[in-house]
Amino acid sequence: MPQRNELNFFTGDRVIETAEYVCDAGVMKQFKNNDSFPVCPVKGGQTTWRRKSNS
């Protein structure tokens, strides 16, 4: 089984921590724990969501 980067999530994955996330197209959205990550709001297809760093 491939190892996941704990900060990268894919369309359909469940949110494990309420925070701001950014998709591959650069769109930032707030998600709550247990939400599902949606498709890309720009391209309408699969995308990777990354938790926004606090730096």
C-alpha positions in Angstrom: 0.0 0.0 0.0 1.5 3.4 -1.0 2.4 5.8 1.8 0.4 9.0 1.9 1.8 12.5 2.5 -0.3 13.5 5.5 -0.8 17.0 4.0 -2.1 15.9 0.6 -5.6 14.7 0.0 -7.5 13.8 -3.1 -11.0 14.4 -4.4 -13.4 12.2 -2.4 -11.1 11.8 0.6 -12.5 12.8 4.0 -11.2 15.9 5.8 -9.5 14.8 9.0 -8.8 18.3 10.4 -10.8 21.5 10.1 -8.5 24.0 8.3 -8.0 25.9 5.0 -6.9 23.8 2.0 -5.7 24.8 -1.4 -6.3 22.8 -4.6 -3.9 22.3 -7.6 -5.5 25.3 -9.3 -4.7 27.6 -6.3 -8.2 27.9 -5.0 -8.3 28.1 -1.2 -11.3 26.8 0.8 -12.2 26.1 4.4 -13.2 22.5 5.1 -14.6 21.0 8.3 -13.7 17.7 9.9 -15.5 14.8 8.0 -16.3 16.9 4.9 -15.4 15.3 1.6 -12.9 17.1 -0.6 -14.6 18.1 -3.9 -13.5 18.2 -7.5 -11.4 21.2 -8.6 -13.6 24.3 -8.5 -11.8 25.6 -11.6 -11.4 22.5 -13.9 -14.2 20.4 -12.5 -12.1 17.2 -12.2 -10.0 15.3 -9.8 -7.5 17.3 -7.8 -5.1 17.2 -4.9 -5.9 19.4 -1.9 -3.1 20.5 0.4 -3.5 21.9 3.9 -2.5 25.5 4.0 0.6 25.9 6.1 0.5 28.3 9.0 3.8 30.0 8.0 
